[in-house]
Amino acid sequence: MEKVRQDTPVWRIWVDNQNRIISFHEEKDSCLMEFRDREMFFRCVDQYTGRQYRYQ
């Protein structure tokens, strides 16, 4: 198991697939996604943009 350093930044988004919404803050009925790699975070955001999710 890979150990994560305490000072590693964490990027979070909450995904509501039913309403196609991505939030940068906690939302009811949304699934939390956490990223410890900046590139992976932006790739995920780009994929949701391509699927026409809206952001709040």
All heavy atoms as atom14 arrays in JSON, in Angstrom:
{
  "sequence": "MEKVRQDTPVWRIWVDNQNRIISFHEEKDSCLMEFRDREMFFRCVDQYTGRQYRYQ",
  "atom14_mask": [
    [1, 1, 1, 1, 1, 1, 1, 1, 0, 0, 0, 0, 0, 0],
    [1, 1, 1, 1, 1, 1, 1, 1, 1, 0, 0, 0, 0, 0],
    [1, 1, 1, 1, 1, 1, 1, 1, 1, 0, 0, 0, 0, 0],
    [1, 1, 1, 1, 1, 1, 1, 0, 0, 0, 0, 0, 0, 0],
    [1, 1, 1, 1, 1, 1, 1, 1, 1, 1, 1, 0, 0, 0],
    [1, 1, 1, 1, 1, 1, 1, 1, 1, 0, 0, 0, 0, 0],
    [1, 1, 1, 1, 1, 1, 1, 1, 0, 0, 0, 0, 0, 0],
    [1, 1, 1, 1, 1, 1, 1, 0, 0, 0, 0, 0, 0, 0],
    [1, 1, 1, 1, 1, 1, 1, 0, 0, 0, 0, 0, 0, 0],
    [1, 1, 1, 1, 1, 1, 1, 0, 0, 0, 0, 0, 0, 0],
    [1, 1, 1, 1, 1, 1, 1, 1, 1, 1, 1, 1, 1, 1],
    [1, 1, 1, 1, 1, 1, 1, 1, 1, 1, 1, 0, 0, 0],
    [1, 1, 1, 1, 1, 1, 1, 1, 0, 0, 0, 0, 0, 0],
    [1, 1, 1, 1, 1, 1, 1, 1, 1, 1, 1, 1, 1, 1],
    [1, 1, 1, 1, 1, 1, 1, 0, 0, 0, 0, 0, 0, 0],
    [1, 1, 1, 1, 1, 1, 1, 1, 0, 0, 0, 0, 0, 0],
    [1, 1, 1, 1, 1, 1, 1, 1, 0, 0, 0, 0, 0, 0],
    [1, 1, 1, 1, 1, 1, 1, 1, 1, 0, 0, 0, 0, 0],
    [1, 1, 1, 1, 1, 1, 1, 1, 0, 0, 0, 0, 0, 0],
    [1, 1, 1, 1, 1, 1, 1, 1, 1, 1, 1, 0, 0, 0],
    [1, 1, 1, 1, 1, 1, 1, 1, 0, 0, 0, 0, 0, 0],
    [1, 1, 1, 1, 1, 1, 1, 1, 0, 0, 0, 0, 0, 0],
    [1, 1, 1, 1, 1, 1, 0, 0, 0, 0, 0, 0, 0, 0],
    [1, 1, 1, 1, 1, 1, 1, 1, 1, 1, 1, 0, 0, 0],
    [1, 1, 1, 1, 1, 1, 1, 1, 1, 1, 0, 0, 0, 0],
    [1, 1, 1, 1, 1, 1, 1, 1, 1, 0, 0, 0, 0, 0],
    [1, 1, 1, 1, 1, 1, 1, 1, 1, 0, 0, 0, 0, 0],
    [1, 1, 1, 1, 1, 1, 1, 1, 1, 0, 0, 0, 0, 0],
    [1, 1, 1, 1, 1, 1, 1, 1, 0, 0, 0, 0, 0, 0],
    [1, 1, 1, 1, 1, 1, 0, 0, 0, 0, 0, 0, 0, 0],
    [1, 1, 1, 1, 1, 1, 0, 0, 0, 0, 0, 0, 0, 0],
    [1, 1, 1, 1, 1, 1, 1, 1, 0, 0, 0, 0, 0, 0],
    [1, 1, 1, 1, 1, 1, 1, 1, 0, 0, 0, 0, 0, 0],
    [1, 1, 1, 1, 1, 1, 1, 1, 1, 0, 0, 0, 0, 0],
    [1, 1, 1, 1, 1, 1, 1, 1, 1, 1, 1, 0, 0, 0],
    [1, 1, 1, 1, 1, 1, 1, 1, 1, 1, 1, 0, 0, 0],
    [1, 1, 1, 1, 1, 1, 1, 1, 0, 0, 0, 0, 0, 0],
    [1, 1, 1, 1, 1, 1, 1, 1, 1, 1, 1, 0, 0, 0],
    [1, 1, 1, 1, 1, 1, 1, 1, 1, 0, 0, 0, 0, 0],
    [1, 1, 1, 1, 1, 1, 1, 1, 0, 0, 0, 0, 0, 0],
    [1, 1, 1, 1, 1, 1, 1, 1, 1, 1, 1, 0, 0, 0],
    [1, 1, 1, 1, 1, 1, 1, 1, 1, 1, 1, 0, 0, 0],
    [1, 1, 1, 1, 1, 1, 1, 1, 1, 1, 1, 0, 0, 0],
    [1, 1, 1, 1, 1, 1, 0, 0, 0, 0, 0, 0, 0, 0],
    [1, 1, 1, 1, 1, 1, 1, 0, 0, 0, 0, 0, 0, 0],
    [1, 1, 1, 1, 1, 1, 1, 1, 0, 0, 0, 0, 0, 0],
    [1, 1, 1, 1, 1, 1, 1, 1, 1, 0, 0, 0, 0, 0],
    [1, 1, 1, 1, 1, 1, 1, 1, 1, 1, 1, 1, 0, 0],
    [1, 1, 1, 1, 1, 1, 1, 0, 0, 0, 0, 0, 0, 0],
    [1, 1, 1, 1, 0, 0, 0, 0, 0, 0, 0, 0, 0, 0],
    [1, 1, 1, 1, 1, 1, 1, 1, 1, 1, 1, 0, 0, 0],
    [1, 1, 1, 1, 1, 1, 1, 1, 1, 0, 0, 0, 0, 0],
    [1, 1, 1, 1, 1, 1, 1, 1, 1, 1, 1, 1, 0, 0],
    [1, 1, 1, 1, 1, 1, 1, 1, 1, 1, 1, 0, 0, 0],
    [1, 1, 1, 1, 1, 1, 1, 1, 1, 1, 1, 1, 0, 0],
    [1, 1, 1, 1, 1, 1, 1, 1, 1, 0, 0, 0, 0, 0]
  ],
  "atom14_positions": [
    [[0.84, -1.19, 0.0], [0.0, 0.0, 0.0], [0.88, 1.24, 0.0], [1.81, 1.34, 0.77], [-0.9, -0.03, 1.22], [-1.93, 1.04, 1.24], [-3.15, 0.64, 2.5], [-3.44, 2.24, 3.13], [0.0, 0.0, 0.0], [0.0, 0.0, 0.0], [0.0, 0.0, 0.0], [0.0, 0.0, 0.0], [0.0, 0.0, 0.0], [0.0, 0.0, 0.0]],
    [[0.56, 2.19, -0.87], [1.34, 3.41, -0.97], [0.99, 4.34, 0.18], [-0.18, 4.56, 0.49], [1.04, 4.1, -2.29], [1.87, 5.32, -2.52], [1.54, 5.97, -3.85], [1.17, 5.24, -4.78], [1.62, 7.2, -3.92], [0.0, 0.0, 0.0], [0.0, 0.0, 0.0], [0.0, 0.0, 0.0], [0.0, 0.0, 0.0], [0.0, 0.0, 0.0]],
    [[2.01, 4.9, 0.8], [1.8, 5.84, 1.9], [1.73, 7.26, 1.34], [2.56, 7.64, 0.52], [2.95, 5.71, 2.89], [2.54, 5.91, 4.3], [3.67, 5.58, 5.23], [3.09, 5.47, 6.6], [4.04, 5.17, 7.61], [0.0, 0.0, 0.0], [0.0, 0.0, 0.0], [0.0, 0.0, 0.0], [0.0, 0.0, 0.0], [0.0, 0.0, 0.0]],
    [[0.77, 8.03, 1.78], [0.6, 9.41, 1.32], [1.17, 10.34, 2.37], [0.85, 10.22, 3.55], [-0.89, 9.73, 1.08], [-1.07, 11.18, 0.67], [-1.46, 8.81, 0.03], [0.0, 0.0, 0.0], [0.0, 0.0, 0.0], [0.0, 0.0, 0.0], [0.0, 0.0, 0.0], [0.0, 0.0, 0.0], [0.0, 0.0, 0.0], [0.0, 0.0, 0.0]],
    [[1.99, 11.27, 1.9], [2.56, 12.24, 2.84], [1.46, 13.16, 3.36], [0.5, 13.46, 2.66], [3.62, 13.07, 2.14], [4.85, 12.26, 1.81], [5.9, 13.05, 1.1], [5.88, 14.47, 1.41], [6.48, 15.39, 0.69], [7.15, 15.06, -0.39], [6.45, 16.66, 1.04], [0.0, 0.0, 0.0], [0.0, 0.0, 0.0], [0.0, 0.0, 0.0]],
    [[1.64, 13.62, 4.58], [0.63, 14.48, 5.21], [0.48, 15.82, 4.49], [-0.58, 16.41, 4.5], [0.99, 14.72, 6.68], [0.9, 13.49, 7.53], [-0.52, 12.99, 7.7], [-1.48, 13.65, 7.33], [-0.66, 11.79, 8.23], [0.0, 0.0, 0.0], [0.0, 0.0, 0.0], [0.0, 0.0, 0.0], [0.0, 0.0, 0.0], [0.0, 0.0, 0.0]],
    [[1.56, 16.31, 3.87], [1.49, 17.62, 3.22], [1.1, 17.54, 1.74], [1.12, 18.53, 1.03], [2.82, 18.36, 3.38], [3.98, 17.61, 2.75], [3.85, 16.41, 2.47], [5.04, 18.24, 2.54], [0.0, 0.0, 0.0], [0.0, 0.0, 0.0], [0.0, 0.0, 0.0], [0.0, 0.0, 0.0], [0.0, 0.0, 0.0], [0.0, 0.0, 0.0]],
    [[0.69, 16.37, 1.27], [0.25, 16.21, -0.11], [-1.11, 16.89, -0.28], [-2.04, 16.58, 0.45], [0.11, 14.72, -0.48], [1.37, 14.08, -0.29], [-0.35, 14.56, -1.9], [0.0, 0.0, 0.0], [0.0, 0.0, 0.0], [0.0, 0.0, 0.0], [0.0, 0.0, 0.0], [0.0, 0.0, 0.0], [0.0, 0.0, 0.0], [0.0, 0.0, 0.0]],
    [[-1.22, 17.83, -1.25], [-2.52, 18.48, -1.45], [-3.57, 17.49, -1.95], [-3.25, 16.53, -2.64], [-2.24, 19.55, -2.5], [-0.91, 19.26, -3.05], [-0.2, 18.3, -2.15], [0.0, 0.0, 0.0], [0.0, 0.0, 0.0], [0.0, 0.0, 0.0], [0.0, 0.0, 0.0], [0.0, 0.0, 0.0], [0.0, 0.0, 0.0], [0.0, 0.0, 0.0]],
    [[-4.8, 17.75, -1.59], [-5.91, 16.91, -2.02], [-6.92, 17.8, -2.74], [-7.34, 18.82, -2.21], [-6.59, 16.21, -0.82], [-7.78, 15.4, -1.28], [-5.59, 15.34, -0.08], [0.0, 0.0, 0.0], [0.0, 0.0, 0.0], [0.0, 0.0, 0.0], [0.0, 0.0, 0.0], [0.0, 0.0, 0.0], [0.0, 0.0, 0.0], [0.0, 0.0, 0.0]],
    [[-7.27, 17.41, -3.96], [-8.29, 18.12, -4.72], [-9.56, 17.29, -4.64], [-9.54, 16.08, -4.81], [-7.86, 18.29, -6.18], [-6.7, 19.22, -6.32], [-6.74, 20.57, -6.44], [-5.32, 18.86, -6.35], [-5.47, 21.07, -6.54], [-4.58, 20.04, -6.49], [-4.63, 17.65, -6.27], [-3.19, 20.06, -6.56], [-3.25, 17.66, -6.33], [-2.55, 18.85, -6.48]],
    [[-10.69, 17.96, -4.4], [-11.97, 17.25, -4.22], [-13.05, 17.83, -5.12], [-13.12, 19.04, -5.31], [-12.44, 17.38, -2.77], [-11.56, 16.7, -1.77], [-12.09, 16.9, -0.35], [-11.27, 16.2, 0.6], [-10.29, 16.76, 1.3], [-10.03, 18.05, 1.18], [-9.57, 16.04, 2.13], [0.0, 0.0, 0.0], [0.0, 0.0, 0.0], [0.0, 0.0, 0.0]],
    [[-13.87, 16.94, -5.63], [-15.1, 17.34, -6.32], [-16.2, 16.39, -5.88], [-15.93, 15.25, -5.5], [-14.97, 17.35, -7.86], [-14.56, 15.98, -8.39], [-14.08, 18.46, -8.34], [-14.55, 15.89, -9.91], [0.0, 0.0, 0.0], [0.0, 0.0, 0.0], [0.0, 0.0, 0.0], [0.0, 0.0, 0.0], [0.0, 0.0, 0.0], [0.0, 0.0, 0.0]],
    [[-17.42, 16.88, -5.9], [-18.6, 16.06, -5.6], [-19.37, 15.94, -6.9], [-19.66, 16.93, -7.57], [-19.43, 16.72, -4.51], [-18.83, 16.57, -3.16], [-19.17, 15.65, -2.22], [-17.78, 17.36, -2.57], [-18.39, 15.81, -1.1], [-17.53, 16.85, -1.29], [-17.01, 18.44, -3.02], [-16.56, 17.38, -0.44], [-16.05, 18.96, -2.18], [-15.83, 18.43, -0.91]],
    [[-19.72, 14.72, -7.26], [-20.35, 14.45, -8.55], [-21.78, 13.98, -8.33], [-22.04, 13.04, -7.6], [-19.56, 13.35, -9.31], [-20.22, 13.07, -10.65], [-18.1, 13.76, -9.49], [0.0, 0.0, 0.0], [0.0, 0.0, 0.0], [0.0, 0.0, 0.0], [0.0, 0.0, 0.0], [0.0, 0.0, 0.0], [0.0, 0.0, 0.0], [0.0, 0.0, 0.0]],
    [[-22.7, 14.66, -8.98], [-24.12, 14.28, -8.99], [-24.43, 13.82, -10.42], [-24.64, 14.64, -11.31], [-24.98, 15.48, -8.6], [-26.47, 15.19, -8.65], [-26.88, 14.15, -9.21], [-27.24, 16.03, -8.14], [0.0, 0.0, 0.0], [0.0, 0.0, 0.0], [0.0, 0.0, 0.0], [0.0, 0.0, 0.0], [0.0, 0.0, 0.0], [0.0, 0.0, 0.0]],
    [[-24.39, 12.51, -10.62], [-24.6, 11.96, -11.97], [-26.05, 12.09, -12.44], [-26.29, 12.2, -13.64], [-24.16, 10.5, -12.02], [-22.66, 10.38, -11.95], [-21.94, 11.03, -12.7], [-22.17, 9.56, -11.04], [0.0, 0.0, 0.0], [0.0, 0.0, 0.0], [0.0, 0.0, 0.0], [0.0, 0.0, 0.0], [0.0, 0.0, 0.0], [0.0, 0.0, 0.0]],
    [[-26.99, 12.09, -11.52], [-28.4, 12.19, -11.91], [-28.7, 13.55, -12.53], [-29.38, 13.65, -13.54], [-29.3, 11.94, -10.71], [-30.76, 11.94, -11.06], [-31.64, 11.57, -9.88], [-31.16, 11.28, -8.79], [-32.93, 11.57, -10.1], [0.0, 0.0, 0.0], [0.0, 0.0, 0.0], [0.0, 0.0, 0.0], [0.0, 0.0, 0.0], [0.0, 0.0, 0.0]],
    [[-28.19, 14.62, -11.9], [-28.44, 15.97, -12.4], [-27.29, 16.53, -13.24], [-27.36, 17.67, -13.7], [-28.71, 16.91, -11.22], [-29.97, 16.52, -10.49], [-31.03, 16.37, -11.09], [-29.86, 16.31, -9.19], [0.0, 0.0, 0.0], [0.0, 0.0, 0.0], [0.0, 0.0, 0.0], [0.0, 0.0, 0.0], [0.0, 0.0, 0.0], [0.0, 0.0, 0.0]],
    [[-26.23, 15.72, -13.41], [-25.06, 16.1, -14.19], [-24.42, 17.39, -13.7], [-24.21, 18.34, -14.46], [-25.42, 16.18, -15.67], [-25.96, 14.86, -16.21], [-26.45, 14.95, -17.63], [-25.41, 15.27, -18.56], [-24.66, 14.39, -19.22], [-24.85, 13.11, -19.04], [-23.74, 14.79, -20.07], [0.0, 0.0, 0.0], [0.0, 0.0, 0.0], [0.0, 0.0, 0.0]],
    [[-24.11, 17.39, -12.4], [-23.52, 18.56, -11.76], [-22.23, 18.16, -11.05], [-22.18, 17.14, -10.37], [-24.48, 19.19, -10.73], [-25.76, 19.66, -11.41], [-23.81, 20.33, -9.98], [-26.85, 20.1, -10.46], [0.0, 0.0, 0.0], [0.0, 0.0, 0.0], [0.0, 0.0, 0.0], [0.0, 0.0, 0.0], [0.0, 0.0, 0.0], [0.0, 0.0, 0.0]],
    [[-21.21, 18.98, -11.19], [-19.96, 18.84, -10.45], [-19.87, 20.02, -9.49], [-20.06, 21.17, -9.89], [-18.74, 18.9, -11.4], [-18.82, 17.8, -12.46], [-17.44, 18.83, -10.62], [-18.79, 16.41, -11.93], [0.0, 0.0, 0.0], [0.0, 0.0, 0.0], [0.0, 0.0, 0.0], [0.0, 0.0, 0.0], [0.0, 0.0, 0.0], [0.0, 0.0, 0.0]],
    [[-19.6, 19.74, -8.23], [-19.48, 20.79, -7.22], [-18.08, 20.77, -6.62], [-17.47, 19.71, -6.49], [-20.49, 20.57, -6.09], [-21.8, 20.61, -6.59], [0.0, 0.0, 0.0], [0.0, 0.0, 0.0], [0.0, 0.0, 0.0], [0.0, 0.0, 0.0], [0.0, 0.0, 0.0], [0.0, 0.0, 0.0], [0.0, 0.0, 0.0], [0.0, 0.0, 0.0]],
    [[-17.62, 21.93, -6.26], [-16.32, 22.06, -5.6], [-16.5, 22.2, -4.09], [-15.58, 22.55, -3.37], [-15.53, 23.22, -6.18], [-15.18, 22.99, -7.63], [-15.93, 23.57, -8.63], [-14.14, 22.15, -7.97], [-15.62, 23.34, -9.97], [-13.83, 21.91, -9.3], [-14.58, 22.51, -10.3], [0.0, 0.0, 0.0], [0.0, 0.0, 0.0], [0.0, 0.0, 0.0]],
    [[-17.7, 21.92, -3.64], [-18.03, 21.9, -2.2], [-19.01, 20.75, -1.99], [-19.63, 20.25, -2.93], [-18.63, 23.23, -1.75], [-19.79, 23.68, -2.6], [-21.03, 23.11, -2.54], [-19.86, 24.62, -3.56], [-21.83, 23.7, -3.41], [-21.15, 24.62, -4.05], [0.0, 0.0, 0.0], [0.0, 0.0, 0.0], [0.0, 0.0, 0.0], [0.0, 0.0, 0.0]],
    [[-19.14, 20.32, -0.76], [-19.98, 19.17, -0.46], [-21.44, 19.45, -0.81], [-21.97, 20.51, -0.55], [-19.87, 18.83, 1.03], [-20.56, 17.55, 1.4], [-20.26, 17.1, 2.81], [-19.54, 17.8, 3.53], [-20.78, 16.05, 3.18], [0.0, 0.0, 0.0], [0.0, 0.0, 0.0], [0.0, 0.0, 0.0], [0.0, 0.0, 0.0], [0.0, 0.0, 0.0]],
    [[-22.05, 18.47, -1.46], [-23.45, 18.56, -1.86], [-24.17, 17.28, -1.48], [-23.62, 16.19, -1.6], [-23.57, 18.75, -3.37], [-23.26, 20.15, -3.86], [-24.29, 21.16, -3.45], [-25.5, 20.83, -3.42], [-23.91, 22.29, -3.14], [0.0, 0.0, 0.0], [0.0, 0.0, 0.0], [0.0, 0.0, 0.0], [0.0, 0.0, 0.0], [0.0, 0.0, 0.0]],
    [[-25.42, 17.43, -1.05], [-26.25, 16.27, -0.71], [-26.45, 15.4, -1.95], [-26.6, 15.92, -3.06], [-27.59, 16.77, -0.18], [-28.5, 15.66, 0.27], [-29.82, 16.22, 0.77], [-30.74, 15.06, 1.09], [-32.09, 15.46, 1.32], [0.0, 0.0, 0.0], [0.0, 0.0, 0.0], [0.0, 0.0, 0.0], [0.0, 0.0, 0.0], [0.0, 0.0, 0.0]],
    [[-26.44, 14.11, -1.77], [-26.68, 13.13, -2.84], [-25.61, 13.15, -3.92], [-25.87, 12.76, -5.06], [-28.06, 13.33, -3.47], [-29.18, 13.13, -2.46], [-29.03, 12.3, -1.55], [-30.21, 13.83, -2.58], [0.0, 0.0, 0.0], [0.0, 0.0, 0.0], [0.0, 0.0, 0.0], [0.0, 0.0, 0.0], [0.0, 0.0, 0.0], [0.0, 0.0, 0.0]],
    [[-24.42, 13.63, -3.6], [-23.31, 13.62, -4.54], [-22.2, 12.72, -4.02], [-22.04, 12.56, -2.81], [-22.76, 15.04, -4.74], [-23.72, 15.86, -5.34], [0.0, 0.0, 0.0], [0.0, 0.0, 0.0], [0.0, 0.0, 0.0], [0.0, 0.0, 0.0], [0.0, 0.0, 0.0], [0.0, 0.0, 0.0], [0.0, 0.0, 0.0], [0.0, 0.0, 0.0]],
    [[-21.44, 12.15, -4.94], [-20.33, 11.27, -4.57], [-19.03, 12.06, -4.55], [-18.71, 12.77, -5.5], [-20.2, 10.15, -5.59], [-21.63, 9.08, -5.66], [0.0, 0.0, 0.0], [0.0, 0.0, 0.0], [0.0, 0.0, 0.0], [0.0, 0.0, 0.0], [0.0, 0.0, 0.0], [0.0, 0.0, 0.0], [0.0, 0.0, 0.0], [0.0, 0.0, 0.0]],
    [[-18.3, 11.92, -3.48], [-17.01, 12.6, -3.33], [-15.95, 11.88, -4.14], [-15.84, 10.65, -4.1], [-16.61, 12.62, -1.86], [-15.19, 13.1, -1.55], [-15.0, 14.55, -1.97], [-14.88, 12.92, -0.08], [0.0, 0.0, 0.0], [0.0, 0.0, 0.0], [0.0, 0.0, 0.0], [0.0, 0.0, 0.0], [0.0, 0.0, 0.0], [0.0, 0.0, 0.0]],
    [[-15.16, 12.66, -4.86], [-13.97, 12.14, -5.54], [-12.78, 12.94, -5.05], [-12.83, 14.17, -5.04], [-14.11, 12.26, -7.06], [-15.21, 11.44, -7.65], [-15.3, 11.6, -9.45], [-13.83, 10.69, -9.92], [0.0, 0.0, 0.0], [0.0, 0.0, 0.0], [0.0, 0.0, 0.0], [0.0, 0.0, 0.0], [0.0, 0.0, 0.0], [0.0, 0.0, 0.0]],
    [[-11.74, 12.25, -4.62], [-10.53, 12.92, -4.13], [-9.36, 12.55, -5.02], [-9.22, 11.41, -5.45], [-10.22, 12.49, -2.7], [-11.2, 13.01, -1.7], [-10.78, 12.71, -0.27], [-10.01, 11.75, -0.05], [-11.22, 13.45, 0.62], [0.0, 0.0, 0.0], [0.0, 0.0, 0.0], [0.0, 0.0, 0.0], [0.0, 0.0, 0.0], [0.0, 0.0, 0.0]],
    [[-8.5, 13.54, -5.26], [-7.33, 13.35, -6.1], [-6.1, 13.88, -5.36], [-6.14, 14.95, -4.78], [-7.47, 14.12, -7.41], [-8.67, 13.72, -8.21], [-9.91, 14.3, -7.97], [-8.58, 12.74, -9.18], [-11.02, 13.93, -8.7], [-9.69, 12.35, -9.91], [-10.91, 12.95, -9.67], [0.0, 0.0, 0.0], [0.0, 0.0, 0.0], [0.0, 0.0, 0.0]],
    [[-5.04, 13.12, -5.42], [-3.77, 13.56, -4.85], [-2.76, 13.87, -5.94], [-1.62, 14.15, -5.68], [-3.25, 12.5, -3.88], [-4.07, 12.49, -2.62], [-3.71, 11.41, -1.65], [-4.39, 11.58, -0.38], [-5.67, 11.39, -0.16], [-6.45, 11.05, -1.14], [-6.2, 11.56, 1.02], [0.0, 0.0, 0.0], [0.0, 0.0, 0.0], [0.0, 0.0, 0.0]],
    [[-3.23, 13.79, -7.18], [-2.4, 14.1, -8.33], [-3.13, 15.16, -9.15], [-4.27, 14.96, -9.59], [-2.2, 12.82, -9.16], [-1.37, 13.07, -10.39], [-1.93, 13.62, -11.38], [-0.18, 12.72, -10.38], [0.0, 0.0, 0.0], [0.0, 0.0, 0.0], [0.0, 0.0, 0.0], [0.0, 0.0, 0.0], [0.0, 0.0, 0.0], [0.0, 0.0, 0.0]],
    [[-2.49, 16.3, -9.33], [-3.1, 17.44, -10.0], [-3.53, 17.1, -11.44], [-4.6, 17.48, -11.89], [-2.1, 18.59, -9.99], [-2.61, 19.88, -10.54], [-1.55, 20.96, -10.34], [-2.02, 22.23, -10.76], [-1.66, 22.81, -11.91], [-0.83, 22.23, -12.72], [-2.15, 24.0, -12.22], [0.0, 0.0, 0.0], [0.0, 0.0, 0.0], [0.0, 0.0, 0.0]],
    [[-2.67, 16.4, -12.17], [-2.98, 16.05, -13.55], [-4.21, 15.15, -13.64], [-5.05, 15.32, -14.53], [-1.78, 15.38, -14.21], [-0.59, 16.32, -14.4], [-0.93, 17.55, -15.22], [-1.6, 17.4, -16.27], [-0.54, 18.65, -14.8], [0.0, 0.0, 0.0], [0.0, 0.0, 0.0], [0.0, 0.0, 0.0], [0.0, 0.0, 0.0], [0.0, 0.0, 0.0]],
    [[-4.32, 14.19, -12.75], [-5.5, 13.31, -12.74], [-6.76, 14.11, -12.45], [-7.81, 13.87, -13.05], [-5.33, 12.21, -11.68], [-4.32, 11.17, -12.06], [-4.89, 10.11, -13.38], [-6.1, 9.15, -12.51], [0.0, 0.0, 0.0], [0.0, 0.0, 0.0], [0.0, 0.0, 0.0], [0.0, 0.0, 0.0], [0.0, 0.0, 0.0], [0.0, 0.0, 0.0]],
    [[-6.66, 15.06, -11.53], [-7.8, 15.92, -11.21], [-8.28, 16.67, -12.46], [-9.46, 16.65, -12.8], [-7.42, 16.91, -10.1], [-8.45, 17.97, -9.85], [-9.62, 17.67, -9.18], [-8.25, 19.26, -10.3], [-10.58, 18.65, -8.94], [-9.21, 20.25, -10.07], [-10.37, 19.94, -9.39], [0.0, 0.0, 0.0], [0.0, 0.0, 0.0], [0.0, 0.0, 0.0]],
    [[-7.35, 17.31, -13.16], [-7.73, 18.08, -14.34], [-8.23, 17.2, -15.48], [-9.13, 17.58, -16.22], [-6.58, 18.99, -14.8], [-6.43, 20.2, -13.94], [-5.28, 20.4, -13.19], [-7.44, 21.14, -13.85], [-5.15, 21.51, -12.38], [-7.32, 22.26, -13.04], [-6.16, 22.45, -12.3], [0.0, 0.0, 0.0], [0.0, 0.0, 0.0], [0.0, 0.0, 0.0]],
    [[-7.68, 16.0, -15.62], [-8.18, 15.07, -16.64], [-9.63, 14.69, -16.35], [-10.46, 14.63, -17.25], [-7.31, 13.82, -16.68], [-6.18, 13.97, -17.68], [-5.49, 12.66, -17.89], [-4.15, 12.86, -17.36], [-3.4, 11.96, -16.79], [-3.83, 10.73, -16.66], [-2.2, 12.25, -16.35], [0.0, 0.0, 0.0], [0.0, 0.0, 0.0], [0.0, 0.0, 0.0]],
    [[-9.92, 14.44, -15.09], [-11.29, 14.09, -14.7], [-12.24, 15.26, -14.97], [-13.32, 15.07, -15.53], [-11.32, 13.7, -13.22], [-12.94, 13.19, -12.65], [0.0, 0.0, 0.0], [0.0, 0.0, 0.0], [0.0, 0.0, 0.0], [0.0, 0.0, 0.0], [0.0, 0.0, 0.0], [0.0, 0.0, 0.0], [0.0, 0.0, 0.0], [0.0, 0.0, 0.0]],
    [[-11.84, 16.45, -14.59], [-12.66, 17.64, -14.82], [-12.91, 17.82, -16.33], [-14.04, 18.08, -16.75], [-12.0, 18.9, -14.21], [-12.67, 20.17, -14.7], [-12.04, 18.83, -12.69], [0.0, 0.0, 0.0], [0.0, 0.0, 0.0], [0.0, 0.0, 0.0], [0.0, 0.0, 0.0], [0.0, 0.0, 0.0], [0.0, 0.0, 0.0], [0.0, 0.0, 0.0]],
    [[-11.87, 17.62, -17.14], [-12.03, 17.73, -18.59], [-13.02, 16.69, -19.13], [-13.81, 16.98, -20.03], [-10.69, 17.56, -19.3], [-9.82, 18.8, -19.18], [-10.34, 19.88, -18.85], [-8.6, 18.68, -19.45], [0.0, 0.0, 0.0], [0.0, 0.0, 0.0], [0.0, 0.0, 0.0], [0.0, 0.0, 0.0], [0.0, 0.0, 0.0], [0.0, 0.0, 0.0]],
    [[-12.98, 15.48, -18.6], [-13.89, 14.44, -19.06], [-15.34, 14.79, -18.74], [-16.23, 14.6, -19.58], [-13.52, 13.1, -18.45], [-12.27, 12.51, -19.04], [-11.89, 11.19, -18.41], [-12.54, 10.72, -17.48], [-10.83, 10.6, -18.91], [0.0, 0.0, 0.0], [0.0, 0.0, 0.0], [0.0, 0.0, 0.0], [0.0, 0.0, 0.0], [0.0, 0.0, 0.0]],
    [[-15.58, 15.32, -17.54], [-16.95, 15.73, -17.21], [-17.39, 16.91, -18.07], [-18.55, 17.0, -18.47], [-17.08, 16.06, -15.72], [-17.2, 14.83, -14.86], [-16.2, 14.49, -13.94], [-18.31, 14.0, -14.94], [-16.31, 13.35, -13.16], [-18.43, 12.86, -14.17], [-17.43, 12.54, -13.28], [-17.54, 11.41, -12.51], [0.0, 0.0, 0.0], [0.0, 0.0, 0.0]],
    [[-16.47, 17.82, -18.38], [-16.8, 18.93, -19.27], [-17.22, 18.4, -20.63], [-18.21, 18.86, -21.21], [-15.6, 19.88, -19.42], [-15.26, 20.39, -18.12], [-15.91, 21.04, -20.35], [0.0, 0.0, 0.0], [0.0, 0.0, 0.0], [0.0, 0.0, 0.0], [0.0, 0.0, 0.0], [0.0, 0.0, 0.0], [0.0, 0.0, 0.0], [0.0, 0.0, 0.0]],
    [[-16.51, 17.42, -21.13], [-16.83, 16.82, -22.42], [-18.17, 16.12, -22.42], [-18.82, 15.99, -23.46], [0.0, 0.0, 0.0], [0.0, 0.0, 0.0], [0.0, 0.0, 0.0], [0.0, 0.0, 0.0], [0.0, 0.0, 0.0], [0.0, 0.0, 0.0], [0.0, 0.0, 0.0], [0.0, 0.0, 0.0], [0.0, 0.0, 0.0], [0.0, 0.0, 0.0]],
    [[-18.62, 15.68, -21.24], [-19.92, 15.03, -21.11], [-21.01, 16.03, -20.74], [-22.12, 15.66, -20.39], [-19.83, 13.92, -20.06], [-18.91, 12.79, -20.53], [-18.58, 11.8, -19.45], [-19.75, 11.21, -18.85], [-19.73, 10.53, -17.71], [-18.6, 10.36, -17.04], [-20.82, 10.0, -17.22], [0.0, 0.0, 0.0], [0.0, 0.0, 0.0], [0.0, 0.0, 0.0]],
    [[-20.68, 17.3, -20.8], [-21.6, 18.43, -20.6], [-22.19, 18.5, -19.19], [-23.35, 18.89, -19.02], [-22.69, 18.43, -21.66], [-22.12, 18.59, -23.05], [-23.18, 18.6, -24.12], [-24.3, 18.15, -23.92], [-22.82, 19.14, -25.27], [0.0, 0.0, 0.0], [0.0, 0.0, 0.0], [0.0, 0.0, 0.0], [0.0, 0.0, 0.0], [0.0, 0.0, 0.0]],
    [[-21.39, 18.16, -18.2], [-21.79, 18.4, -16.82], [-21.62, 19.88, -16.56], [-20.76, 20.54, -17.15], [-20.91, 17.62, -15.85], [-21.32, 16.17, -15.64], [-21.33, 15.27, -16.69], [-21.68, 15.72, -14.39], [-21.7, 13.96, -16.51], [-22.05, 14.39, -14.2], [-22.05, 13.53, -15.26], [-22.42, 12.22, -15.05], [0.0, 0.0, 0.0], [0.0, 0.0, 0.0]],
    [[-22.43, 20.42, -15.68], [-22.24, 21.83, -15.32], [-21.57, 21.89, -13.95], [-21.62, 20.96, -13.17], [-23.55, 22.61, -15.35], [-24.55, 22.25, -14.34], [-25.84, 23.08, -14.56], [-26.84, 22.67, -13.62], [-27.02, 23.24, -12.43], [-26.28, 24.25, -12.06], [-27.95, 22.79, -11.62], [0.0, 0.0, 0.0], [0.0, 0.0, 0.0], [0.0, 0.0, 0.0]],
    [[-20.94, 23.01, -13.69], [-20.15, 23.18, -12.46], [-20.79, 24.22, -11.57], [-21.39, 25.17, -12.03], [-18.72, 23.6, -12.84], [-17.98, 22.52, -13.55], [-18.06, 22.42, -14.94], [-17.24, 21.6, -12.86], [-17.41, 21.4, -15.61], [-16.57, 20.58, -13.52], [-16.66, 20.49, -14.89], [-16.02, 19.49, -15.55], [0.0, 0.0, 0.0], [0.0, 0.0, 0.0]],
    [[-20.62, 24.0, -10.27], [-21.08, 25.0, -9.29], [-20.13, 25.01, -8.13], [-19.37, 24.15, -7.9], [-22.48, 24.73, -8.81], [-22.68, 23.43, -8.12], [-24.13, 23.25, -7.67], [-25.03, 23.79, -8.26], [-24.33, 22.5, -6.63], [0.0, 0.0, 0.0], [0.0, 0.0, 0.0], [0.0, 0.0, 0.0], [0.0, 0.0, 0.0], [0.0, 0.0, 0.0]]
  ]
}
